[in-house]
Amino acid sequence: MPGLAAWLQIQVALALSRGVVASPLVADSLQRSLQLQDDSQESQRADPQSRKLHGRFLHITDFHPDELYKPHTSTEDGIACHRGHGMAGTFGAEKTDCDSPFALVDATLKWVEDNVKDTIDFVVWTGDTARHDSDEEHPRTDKTVLDSNREVANKMIKTFSSDDGKLDIPIIPTFGNNDFLPHNIMYAGPNRWLTAYADIWGRFIPEEQRHAFEFGGWFHVDVIPGKLTVFSLNTMYFFDRNAAVDGCAQPSEPGFKHMEWLRVQLELMRQTGVKAILIGHVPPARTESKKNWDETCWQRYTLWLQKYRDVVVASLYGHMNIDHFLLGDTKEINLSMGASQAGVSGRPTDKDSGFSAQSKEDYLQELRDSWADLPHSAIQALDDMAKTEKRDEMRAEKKHKKHKKKDKLDKVGGKYAERYQLSLVSPSVVPNYFPTLRVFEYNVTGLEGATLWQDKSHSLHGASPTGVGVIHNDDEKHDHNDDTYDDDDDDDDDDDEHSSLELRSIQTDKHRKKKHKGKKGKHAPKDPNLVIPADPPQDALPGPAYYPQQFTLTGYTQYFANLTHINNDHAGAHADAGAGADTDADAQKNNDVGGSKWRDGNHGGKKPGHSPARPRRFEFEVEYSTFADKPFQLDDLTVRNYLRLAYHMGKPRGHAVGESIMDGDEEGGGGGGFGFGFGDGGGEVEGDEVDVEIEKKKKKKKKHKKHGKHGKKKKKTHGKNMAWLRWLSYAFVRTVSMEDLEEL
């Protein structure tokens, strides 16, 4: 312990000498982290284990509760299920842009309490717990935003507490871009919003983390003390649409301070042998049309994750409402750019996130296009390696192919694909499609005697309904520190002091270093404010995100609530005479995945089939599971598995990956468990050789079909990438027909 204390004091001195912050934030954070470690050791000695680890946790995001929502009101733009007559259901208006009724919040948490609570170790809750500003007759106020968050926080506390009032498991919340006013705009802390949420989330924020939270809205929770920590990132300071801040390059910016805090904390995790899960609201999406983060923040974050890949287990986000994942490429790190060079993305300024239904379609297609550019030879080598591991081939054969495979695998960062980083984005509770929940599972091997988290909050009552959490709604719209906001893009004095950085990231790149000897970027940048973390120790295993081990995510189960069935309003629904109700299928498609900015569910003129409402029993059901569903039978959620999945979904239209998804053929599960025949050469891009084995399978399948049941025609899948279509269906929570998806 003396060695660790000395290291911490050195880190504090270095951080303060660089002028990271004008307050003792970093020093306090480090000292409190050390105190927490001592507390956990004391807890282990004093407290008996009253529960066990399950190796599962819940991710829930984007409730968007609306206190004004009324069943059977209009879903039209500007009305937002607040008044009028229409098809708004009891538990929400699915496939529309209306927000959630509190009935949906209550039903969701009741289902979680009955079906999930007793089998999970912690909860991550990634923000947006207030309604949108969708109704000009009822504008949002400070009070309504905070009251909404306070009410849901109290409901969460009640759901996950035992009879004595103590929380059974930790809950880790984070800010969404609608959890304050104006939406998207959060000024540097300390500010009134951080003070308010320090009260609302008082039961969730460890006492030793309160100073960090009140300073910048970031904190972490030791969900398994001394073993696993969850970091709650305040992505509002990275968010490109937050006009009150300016990226992460300048020391005066809260984004810079946040990144420095994260870097120091991850170094502490490395030194103490603790692993970390990162959570936030706005994911680091970075495509041609969708750049969520300021570029300087994306650059530092990507560098941090690359350097601390031995520490970080996973990165989890919400905000986007659609189910998908992101692959960050460390080859795109270029720390030579300053804040002014990052520029603005020029995205449209539509509803809160600039993410209309049409732009979602474009965004997903851009992701697919980027996946198609992944190095084919390296992915093929990963496929071959997966098949080899599955079939347990002889060691001699592996050795024979080793050198050739190594050269190919260097393109993706070695056999564990350490060039890339994975972000998992969960769909929302708010029923823009259907309400969803996600339960992750992770490896807890060797943790049988681990210390368990205990509720040590200073008070055992829920978040207070009044008090410091209340912000009075008056004409003062800005905080005392708002004069630090400068909208001019002229703060680029340090731009020329940056030099390009070429990562020496992985051991498999040693031969590449020789090729680049003497080139620029070999040494650390000149900018004194940029600290490049050290690489993982050379004798360290790849981290849990890359190599299966303790804390590696092994999979997840995605749940959804079919509100069309549950609300029970469409049975017998009818249109008013002369109302011009649009029942055209194309119009419905446009409403689902394209068309206008506001999605009304294509309910124009319709009336519900029952009045009063007769909803069915509310329950979630399994949408898919990465353990069992054929398209996602991943052995685990490591980066290399997602890299293979992404590449095979990115194959161009006209080169089918396989027919097994639609046909239900159990033989299509080659290639390491994807169920697409990924490792069998199916659907390769033009010019690639097709494995003879897959050709045999196709012939066998064709022969089998000839003798199938009479009168039953299988849907032809030639020329379609069925992996992509199935994944796209999940992206929209199975609310869009396969026929419509094929036209995207």
C-alpha positions in Angstrom: 0.0 0.0 0.0 2.8 2.5 0.6 3.9 2.1 -3.0 0.4 2.9 -4.2 0.1 5.9 -2.0 3.4 7.3 -3.3 2.2 6.7 -6.9 -1.1 8.5 -6.2 0.8 11.5 -4.7 3.0 11.7 -7.8 -0.1 11.6 -10.1 -1.7 14.4 -8.1 1.3 16.6 -8.3 1.7 16.0 -12.1 -2.0 16.7 -12.7 -2.0 19.9 -10.8 1.4 21.1 -12.3 -0.1 20.8 -15.7 -3.0 23.1 -14.7 -5.6 20.4 -15.4 -8.1 22.2 -13.2 -8.1 25.3 -11.0 -9.8 23.3 -8.2 -8.5 20.3 -6.3 -10.7 18.0 -8.4 -8.1 15.5 -9.5 -6.4 15.4 -6.1 -9.7 14.9 -4.3 -10.8 12.3 -6.8 -7.6 10.3 -6.3 -7.5 10.6 -2.6 -11.2 9.6 -2.4 -10.5 6.6 -4.6 -7.8 5.4 -2.2 -10.1 5.9 0.7 -12.8 3.8 -1.1 -10.3 1.0 -1.5 -9.6 1.1 2.2 -13.4 1.1 2.9 -13.9 -1.9 0.7 -11.3 -3.9 2.5 -12.9 -3.0 5.8 -16.3 -4.0 4.4 -14.9 -7.4 3.4 -13.7 -8.0 6.9 -16.8 -6.8 8.7 -19.8 -7.6 6.7 -21.1 -11.1 5.9 -22.3 -11.8 2.3 -26.0 -11.7 2.1 -26.2 -12.2 -1.6 -24.2 -13.5 -4.5 -22.9 -12.3 -7.9 -25.1 -13.4 -10.8 -22.9 -12.2 -13.6 -25.8 -10.1 -15.1 -26.7 -6.4 -15.2 -29.5 -4.3 -16.6 -29.1 -1.5 -19.2 -32.1 0.8 -19.4 -32.2 4.1 -21.3 -34.3 7.0 -22.6 -37.5 6.8 -20.5 -38.7 10.2 -21.7 -41.7 10.2 -19.3 -44.4 12.8 -20.1 -46.6 14.0 -17.3 -49.0 15.4 -19.9 -49.6 12.2 -21.9 -53.2 11.1 -22.2 -54.5 7.8 -23.7 -56.6 8.0 -26.9 -55.3 11.5 -27.7 -53.9 12.6 -31.1 -50.4 11.6 -32.2 -50.1 14.5 -34.5 -47.2 16.9 -34.7 -47.6 19.8 -32.1 -50.1 17.8 -30.1 -47.8 15.0 -29.0 -50.4 12.8 -27.3 -51.5 15.6 -25.0 -55.0 16.4 -26.3 -57.5 15.8 -29.1 -58.7 12.3 -30.1 -56.6 9.5 -31.6 -54.7 6.3 -31.2 -52.4 7.1 -28.4 -52.3 3.9 -26.3 -52.5 3.3 -22.6 -48.8 2.4 -22.4 -47.6 4.6 -25.1 -48.0 5.4 -28.8 -45.7 2.9 -30.5 -43.9 3.9 -33.7 -44.5 7.6 -33.1 -42.5 10.5 -31.7 -44.8 10.9 -28.6 -43.1 10.5 -25.3 -43.8 7.8 -22.7 -46.8 7.9 -20.3 -45.8 7.3 -16.7 -48.0 4.2 -17.0 -45.2 2.8 -19.2 -42.5 3.7 -16.6 -44.5 2.1 -13.8 -45.2 -1.1 -15.9 -41.6 -1.4 -17.0 -40.2 -1.1 -13.5 -42.8 -3.5 -12.1 -41.9 -6.1 -14.8 -38.2 -5.6 -14.0 -38.9 -6.0 -10.2 -40.8 -9.3 -10.9 -38.5 -10.8 -13.5 -35.1 -9.2 -13.4 -34.2 -7.6 -10.1 -33.2 -10.7 -8.2 -30.9 -12.0 -10.9 -28.7 -8.9 -11.7 -25.7 -7.2 -9.9 -26.2 -3.6 -10.9 -28.1 -1.2 -13.2 -26.8 1.3 -15.7 -29.3 4.0 -16.6 -28.1 6.2 -19.5 -30.2 9.3 -19.3 -33.0 11.3 -20.9 -35.6 11.0 -18.1 -37.7 14.0 -19.2 -40.1 14.7 -22.0 -39.2 16.5 -25.2 -40.3 20.1 -25.9 -42.9 18.9 -28.5 -45.9 21.0 -27.5 -45.8 24.8 -27.7 -48.9 25.0 -25.5 -46.9 23.3 -22.7 -43.3 24.3 -22.9 -40.9 22.6 -20.6 -39.7 24.3 -17.4 -36.8 23.8 -15.0 -39.3 22.4 -12.5 -41.0 19.9 -14.8 -37.7 18.6 -16.0 -36.4 18.1 -12.5 -39.7 16.8 -11.1 -39.8 14.1 -13.9 -36.2 13.0 -13.1 -36.9 13.0 -9.4 -40.0 10.9 -9.7 -38.3 8.3 -11.8 -35.3 8.3 -9.5 -37.6 7.6 -6.6 -39.3 4.8 -8.6 -35.9 3.3 -9.3 -35.0 3.4 -5.7 -38.2 1.7 -4.7 -37.8 -1.0 -7.4 -34.3 -2.0 -6.3 -34.5 -1.6 -2.5 -35.2 -4.1 0.2 -37.8 -3.7 2.9 -35.3 -1.8 5.1 -35.1 1.0 2.5 -31.5 0.2 1.4 -30.6 -0.4 -2.2 -29.9 -4.0 -2.9 -27.7 -3.2 -5.9 -26.0 -0.1 -7.3 -27.7 2.1 -9.9 -25.5 4.2 -12.0 -27.3 7.1 -13.9 -25.9 9.6 -16.4 -27.1 12.8 -18.0 -29.2 12.8 -21.2 -29.4 15.8 -23.5 -33.0 16.4 -22.4 -32.4 16.4 -18.7 -31.8 20.2 -18.4 -32.7 23.4 -20.1 -32.2 24.4 -22.8 -31.9 20.9 -24.2 -28.4 20.0 -25.5 -26.8 23.0 -23.7 -24.9 22.4 -20.5 -22.4 24.9 -19.2 -19.2 24.2 -17.3 -19.6 23.2 -13.7 -20.2 23.8 -10.9 -23.7 24.9 -12.0 -27.2 24.8 -10.7 -28.1 21.7 -12.7 -25.3 19.7 -11.2 -26.3 20.9 -7.7 -29.9 19.8 -8.4 -28.9 16.3 -9.7 -26.5 15.8 -6.8 -29.6 15.8 -4.7 -31.9 13.9 -7.0 -29.2 11.2 -7.5 -27.9 11.4 -4.0 -28.6 7.7 -3.3 -26.7 6.7 -6.4 -23.5 8.8 -6.2 -20.9 7.6 -3.7 -20.1 10.1 -1.0 -16.4 10.2 -2.1 -17.5 11.0 -5.7 -19.8 13.9 -4.9 -17.1 16.5 -5.3 -16.3 15.3 -8.8 -20.0 15.1 -9.7 -20.7 18.7 -8.5 -17.7 19.9 -10.4 -18.5 18.3 -13.8 -21.3 15.7 -13.6 -19.0 12.7 -13.8 -18.4 10.0 -11.2 -17.8 6.3 -10.8 -19.2 3.5 -8.7 -17.3 0.4 -7.5 -20.0 -2.2 -8.4 -17.7 -5.0 -7.3 -15.4 -3.2 -4.8 -11.8 -3.6 -5.7 -12.6 -5.5 -8.9 -15.1 -3.7 -11.3 -16.0 0.0 -11.6 -18.6 1.7 -13.7 -17.8 5.1 -14.9 -20.6 7.6 -15.6 -19.4 9.9 -18.3 -21.0 13.3 -18.8 -21.2 13.2 -22.6 -22.8 16.6 -22.7 -19.3 18.1 -22.6 -18.4 15.9 -25.6 -21.6 16.5 -27.5 -21.2 18.4 -30.7 -24.5 20.1 -30.3 -23.7 21.7 -27.0 -22.9 25.3 -28.0 -21.9 26.3 -24.5 -18.6 24.3 -24.7 -15.8 23.9 -27.2 -14.5 20.4 -27.3 -11.7 18.7 -25.4 -8.5 20.3 -26.6 -8.2 23.5 -24.5 -7.5 23.2 -20.7 -10.2 25.8 -20.0 -12.9 23.5 -21.4 -14.9 21.1 -19.2 -14.5 18.4 -21.9 -10.7 18.6 -21.5 -11.0 18.4 -17.7 -13.4 15.5 -18.0 -11.0 13.6 -20.3 -8.1 14.3 -17.9 -10.2 13.0 -15.0 -11.0 9.8 -17.0 -7.3 9.3 -18.0 -6.1 9.6 -14.4 -8.8 7.3 -13.1 -8.1 4.7 -15.7 -4.5 4.8 -14.8 -5.5 4.3 -11.2 -7.6 1.3 -12.3 -4.6 -0.2 -14.1 -2.4 0.2 -11.0 -4.9 -1.3 -8.7 -6.0 -4.2 -11.0 -9.6 -3.0 -11.4 -11.5 -3.2 -14.6 -13.9 -0.6 -15.9 -17.2 -0.3 -17.8 -17.9 3.1 -19.3 -21.4 4.4 -19.7 -22.8 7.6 -21.3 -25.8 9.0 -23.0 -24.6 10.2 -26.4 -22.5 7.6 -28.2 -19.3 8.4 -30.2 -21.0 8.0 -33.6 -18.8 9.2 -36.4 -20.1 8.9 -39.9 -20.4 11.3 -42.8 -23.8 12.5 -41.8 -23.7 11.9 -38.0 -20.8 13.1 -35.8 -22.2 13.1 -32.3 -19.0 14.2 -30.5 -16.7 17.1 -31.1 -13.8 15.7 -33.0 -11.2 16.6 -30.3 -13.2 14.7 -27.8 -13.5 11.7 -30.1 -9.7 11.8 -30.6 -8.8 11.8 -26.9 -11.5 9.2 -26.0 -10.3 6.8 -28.8 -6.7 7.3 -27.6 -7.6 6.7 -24.0 -9.5 3.5 -24.9 -6.6 2.3 -27.1 -4.1 2.8 -24.4 -6.2 1.4 -21.6 -7.6 -1.5 -23.5 -6.3 -3.7 -20.7 -8.7 -2.0 -18.3 -11.9 -1.2 -20.2 -14.4 -4.0 -20.4 -17.1 -2.3 -22.4 -18.6 1.1 -23.5 -22.5 1.4 -23.3 -24.7 4.2 -24.6 -28.3 5.2 -25.4 -29.7 8.4 -27.1 -30.1 7.0 -30.6 -33.3 4.9 -29.9 -32.1 2.3 -32.5 -30.3 -0.9 -31.6 -26.8 -1.0 -33.1 -23.1 -1.0 -32.4 -20.1 1.2 -33.3 -16.5 0.3 -34.2 -14.0 3.0 -33.4 -10.8 2.8 -35.5 -7.6 3.8 -33.8 -6.0 4.3 -37.2 -8.0 7.5 -37.4 -6.4 9.1 -34.3 -4.8 12.4 -35.3 -4.0 14.5 -32.3 -2.4 17.2 -34.4 -5.8 19.0 -34.8 -6.9 21.7 -32.4 -10.3 22.8 -31.4 -10.8 25.1 -34.4 -9.7 22.5 -36.9 -12.4 20.0 -35.8 -15.0 22.3 -37.3 -18.8 21.7 -37.1 -20.6 18.8 -38.6 -23.3 20.8 -40.3 -26.1 18.4 -39.2 -29.7 19.4 -39.6 -31.3 21.1 -36.5 -34.4 18.9 -36.2 -35.9 17.4 -33.1 -33.3 17.6 -30.2 -30.7 15.3 -31.7 -30.8 16.1 -35.4 -31.8 12.5 -36.0 -34.9 12.2 -38.0 -36.3 8.9 -39.3 -34.7 9.5 -42.7 -31.3 10.3 -41.2 -31.4 7.1 -39.2 -31.7 5.2 -42.4 -28.8 7.1 -43.9 -26.7 6.7 -40.7 -27.1 2.9 -40.6 -26.3 2.7 -44.3 -23.1 4.7 -43.7 -22.1 2.3 -40.9 -22.6 -0.6 -43.3 -20.5 1.2 -46.0 -17.7 1.6 -43.4 -17.9 -2.0 -42.5 -17.5 -3.0 -46.1 -14.1 -1.3 -46.1 -12.7 -3.5 -43.4 -9.7 -5.4 -44.6 -10.9 -8.5 -46.2 -7.8 -10.6 -45.8 -7.7 -9.9 -42.1 -11.4 -10.8 -41.6 -10.9 -14.0 -43.6 -8.0 -14.8 -41.3 -10.2 -14.2 -38.2 -12.9 -16.4 -39.8 -10.3 -19.2 -40.4 -9.1 -18.8 -36.8 -12.6 -19.1 -35.5 -13.2 -22.2 -37.5 -9.9 -23.6 -36.3 -10.8 -22.9 -32.6 -14.2 -24.4 -33.1 -13.0 -27.6 -34.7 -10.0 -27.9 -32.3 -7.6 -28.7 -35.1 -4.2 -30.1 -34.5 -1.5 -27.8 -33.1 0.8 -28.7 -36.0 -1.6 -27.4 -38.6 -2.0 -24.1 -36.7 1.8 -23.7 -36.7 1.9 -24.3 -40.4 -0.5 -21.4 -41.1 0.7 -19.1 -38.4 3.1 -16.8 -40.3 0.8 -16.1 -43.2 -2.1 -15.4 -40.8 0.0 -13.0 -38.7 0.7 -10.7 -41.6 -3.0 -10.5 -42.5 -4.1 -10.0 -38.8 -1.7 -7.1 -38.4 -4.2 -5.1 -40.4 -6.8 -5.3 -37.7 -4.4 -5.1 -34.7 -3.5 -8.8 -34.3 -5.5 -11.9 -33.6 -7.6 -10.0 -31.0 -8.4 -7.0 -33.4 -6.9 -4.5 -31.0 -7.0 -1.8 -33.6 -10.7 -1.4 -33.1 -13.0 -0.4 -30.2 -16.6 -1.4 -29.6 -19.5 0.7 -28.4 -22.9 -0.9 -27.8 -25.9 1.3 -28.2 -29.2 0.1 -26.7 -32.6 1.1 -28.0 -35.0 3.0 -25.7 -37.9 2.6 -23.4 -39.7 5.5 -25.1 -41.7 3.7 -27.9 -40.4 5.4 -31.0 -40.5 1.8 -32.0 -41.3 -0.6 -29.2 -40.1 -0.2 -25.5 -36.9 -2.2 -24.8 -34.6 -3.4 -22.1 -31.3 -5.1 -22.3 -29.8 -7.6 -19.8 -26.0 -8.2 -20.2 -24.2 -11.2 -18.9 -20.5 -11.2 -18.0 -17.8 -13.6 -16.8 -17.7 -13.9 -13.0 -15.3 -16.9 -12.9 -13.1 -16.6 -9.8 -15.3 -14.1 -8.1 -17.1 -16.4 -5.7 -15.6 -14.7 -2.7 -15.6 -11.2 -4.0 -16.8 -8.3 -1.8 -20.2 -7.1 -2.8 -21.4 -3.6 -3.0 -23.4 -2.2 -0.1 -25.6 0.8 0.2 -23.7 3.3 2.3 -25.7 6.4 1.3 -25.9 9.1 3.9 -29.7 8.9 4.0 -32.1 6.1 3.6 -35.0 8.1 2.3 -35.5 8.6 -1.5 -34.5 11.6 -3.4 -36.1 14.6 -1.8 -39.2 16.0 -3.4 -38.1 19.5 -2.5 -35.0 21.3 -1.4 -31.7 21.9 -3.3 -33.0 19.9 -6.2 -35.4 22.6 -7.1 -34.5 25.3 -9.6 -36.9 28.2 -9.6 -38.1 29.0 -13.1 -37.4 32.7 -13.7 -35.9 34.9 -16.3 -32.4 34.0 -15.4 -31.5 31.3 -17.9 -27.8 31.1 -17.4 -25.5 30.1 -14.5 -23.0 32.3 -12.7 -20.2 30.9 -14.9 -21.9 31.5 -18.3 -19.5 34.3 -19.1 -17.0 31.6 -19.9 -19.0 30.7 -23.0 -17.5 32.1 -26.2 -19.3 31.3 -29.4 -16.3 32.5 -31.5 -14.2 29.9 -33.2 -11.0 31.8 -32.7 -9.5 29.9 -29.8 -6.8 28.1 -31.8 -3.6 29.4 -30.3 -2.3 26.0 -29.6 -3.2 24.4 -32.9 0.3 24.7 -34.4 1.9 23.3 -31.2 0.3 19.9 -31.9 2.2 17.3 -33.9 0.8 14.2 -35.5 0.8 11.0 -33.5 1.3 7.6 -34.9 0.2 4.9 -32.4 2.6 2.1 -31.5 -0.3 0.2 -30.2 0.2 -3.5 -30.5 3.0 -6.0 -30.4 2.1 -7.3 -33.8 3.0 -4.0 -35.3 6.7 -4.3 -34.6 7.7 -4.9 -38.2 5.6 -1.9 -39.2 7.5 0.3 -36.8 10.7 -0.4 -38.7 9.1 0.6 -42.0 8.0 3.9 -40.5 11.3 4.6 -38.7 12.3 8.3 -39.1 8.8 9.5 -40.0 7.0 12.3 -38.1 4.8 11.4 -35.2 7.2 9.0 -33.5 7.6 11.2 -30.5 5.0 12.6 -28.1 3.2 15.8 -29.3 4.7 19.2 -28.3 1.5 20.3 -26.7 2.3 20.3 -22.9 -1.4 19.8 -22.2 -1.6 16.5 -24.0 -0.5 13.5 -21.9 -0.1 10.3 -23.9 -0.8 7.3 -21.6 1.5 4.4 -21.6 0.6 1.2 -23.4 -0.5 -1.8 -21.5 2.4 -3.8 -19.9 4.0 -6.0 -22.5 3.3 -9.2 -20.5 -0.3 -8.3 -20.0 -3.1 -10.3 -21.6 -5.4 -8.4 -24.0 -8.2 -6.8 -22.0 -11.7 -8.2 -21.3 -13.1 -6.5 -24.4 -10.6 -8.4 -26.6 -9.9 -11.7 -25.0 -12.3 -13.9 -23.0 -11.6 -13.7 -19.3 -13.0 -12.4 -16.0 -15.6 -9.6 -16.7 -15.7 -10.2 -20.5 -19.3 -9.6 -21.7 -20.5 -13.0 -22.7 -23.8 -11.9 -24.4 -27.1 -10.1 -23.8 -30.8 -10.7 -24.1 -32.9 -8.0 -25.7 -36.4 -7.6 -24.4 -39.3 -5.6 -26.0 -42.9 -4.9 -25.2 -45.2 -5.2 -28.2 -47.5 -2.2 -27.5 -49.6 -2.8 -30.6 -50.7 -6.1 -28.9 -50.7 -4.8 -25.3 -52.6 -1.5 -25.9 -55.2 -3.5 -27.8 -56.5 -0.4 -29.6 -56.1 -1.5 -33.2 -58.6 -4.4 -33.1 -61.7 -2.9 -34.5 -60.1 0.5 -35.0 -61.8 2.6 -37.6 -61.5 5.9 -39.5 -63.8 8.8 -39.2 -66.0 9.3 -42.4 -64.3 11.7 -44.7 -61.3 12.1 -42.4 -59.0 10.9 -45.1 -57.3 8.2 -43.0 -54.2 7.0 -44.9 -53.9 3.3 -44.9 -51.5 3.1 -47.8 -48.6 0.7 -47.1 -46.0 3.1 -48.6 -47.2 5.8 -46.3 -46.7 3.5 -43.3 -43.2 2.6 -44.5 -42.3 6.3 -44.8 -43.6 6.9 -41.3 -41.5 4.0 -40.0 -38.1 4.6 -41.5 -38.3 7.7 -43.6 -40.6 10.5 -44.5 -41.2 13.6 -42.4 -39.5 14.8 -39.2 -42.4 14.0 -36.9 -43.7 10.4 -36.9 -47.4 10.2 -36.0 -47.7 6.4 -36.5 -49.8 6.9 -39.7 -52.9 7.1 -37.5 -54.5 10.2 -39.2 -58.3 10.1 -38.6 -58.3 6.7 -36.9 -60.2 6.0 -33.6 -59.3 3.2 -31.2 -61.3 0.1 -31.3 -62.3 0.3 -27.6 -63.5 3.2 -25.5 -62.6 3.2 -22.7 -59.3 1.5 -23.3 -59.0 -2.3 -22.7 -55.3 -2.9 -22.5 -53.9 -6.4 -22.2 -51.5 -7.5 -19.6 -48.2 -5.6 -19.8 -45.1 -7.7 -20.2 -41.7 -7.7 -22.0 -40.8 -10.7 -24.2 -37.5 -11.7 -25.7 -36.8 -10.1 -29.0 -33.5 -11.8 -29.5 -30.5 -13.2 -27.6 -26.9 -13.2 -28.7 -26.7 -16.6 -27.0 -29.5 -18.3 -28.9 -30.6 -16.3 -31.9 -29.1 -17.6 -35.1 -27.8 -14.3 -36.5 -26.1 -13.5 -33.2 -24.9 -16.7 -31.8 -21.7 -15.0 -30.7 -19.4 -16.9 -28.4 -19.0 -13.6 -26.5 -19.1 -9.9 -27.2 -15.4 -9.4 -27.8 -14.3 -6.9 -30.5 -13.1 -9.5 -33.0 -16.5 -11.2 -33.0 -18.2 -7.9 -33.8 -15.6 -7.0 -36.4 -16.4 -10.2 -38.2 -20.1 -9.6 -37.9 -19.7 -6.0 -39.2 -17.6 -7.1 -42.2 -20.1 -9.7 -43.3 -23.0 -7.4 -42.9 -21.2 -4.8 -45.0 -20.9 -7.0 -48.0 -22.5 -5.4 -51.0 -26.0 -6.2 -52.1 -26.0 -9.1 -54.6 -23.7 -11.3 -52.6 -25.8 -13.2 -50.2 -24.2 -14.3 -46.9 -26.5 -17.3 -46.6 -30.1 -18.4 -46.7 -30.1 -20.1 -43.3 -31.7 -17.1 -41.5 -34.9 -17.1 -43.3 -35.1 -20.8 -44.1 -34.4 -22.0 -40.6 -31.6 -24.2 -41.8 -29.6 -25.5 -38.8 -26.6 -26.3 -41.0 -25.8 -22.7 -41.7 -24.1 -22.1 -38.4 -20.5 -22.3 -39.5 -17.9 -19.5 -39.0 -17.6 -19.5 -35.3 -21.3 -19.5 -34.3 -22.8 -16.6 -36.3 -25.3 -18.8 -38.1 -24.5 -17.1 -41.4 -21.7 -19.3 -42.7 -19.3 -16.4 -42.1 -16.3 -18.6 -42.0 -17.3 -20.5 -45.1 -16.8 -17.9 -47.7 -20.5 -17.3 -48.3 -21.3 -13.9 -49.8 -17.7 -12.8 -50.3 -17.1 -9.7 -52.3 -16.5 -10.0 -56.0 -13.2 -11.6 -56.9 -13.0 -13.7 -53.7 -12.9 -17.4 -53.9 -16.0 -19.3 -52.6 -15.3 -22.2 -50.4 -16.2 -25.5 -51.9 -17.8 -26.6 -48.7 -20.5 -23.8 -48.9 -21.2 -24.8 -52.5 -21.9 -28.3 -51.4 -24.2 -27.0 -48.6 -26.1 -25.0 -51.2 -26.6 -28.0 -53.5 -27.6 -30.1 -50.6 -30.1 -27.5 -49.5 -31.5 -27.2 -53.0 -32.0 -31.0 -53.2 -33.7 -30.9 -49.9 -36.1 -28.2 -51.0 -37.2 -30.3 -54.0 -38.5 -33.0 -51.6 -40.1 -30.5 -49.2 -43.7 -30.0 -48.3 -45.9 -29.5 -51.3 -47.6 -26.1 -51.8 -45.0 -24.3 -49.5 -42.8 -21.8 -51.3 -39.7 -20.5 -49.6 -38.9 -16.9 -50.0 -35.9 -16.5 -52.3 -33.0 -14.8 -50.7 -30.6 -14.7 -53.7 -28.9 -11.3 -54.0 -29.7 -10.2 -50.5 -27.4 -9.9 -47.5 -29.6 -11.6 -45.0 -27.3 -10.9 -42.1 -27.7 -7.2 -42.8 -31.5 -7.4 -43.2 -31.9 -9.3 -39.9 -29.7 -6.9 -38.0 -31.6 -4.0 -39.6 -34.8 -5.5 -38.4 -33.4 -5.5 -34.8 -32.2 -1.9 -35.2 -35.8 -0.8 -35.6 -37.0 -3.3 -32.9 -38.9 -5.4 -35.4 -41.4 -2.7 -36.3 -40.5 -2.6 -40.0 -41.4 -5.4 -42.4 -38.7 -7.4 -44.2 -40.1 -6.2 -47.6 -39.6 -2.5 -46.5 -36.2 -3.2 -45.1 -35.1 -4.6 -48.4 -35.8 -1.3 -50.1 -33.7 0.7 -47.7 
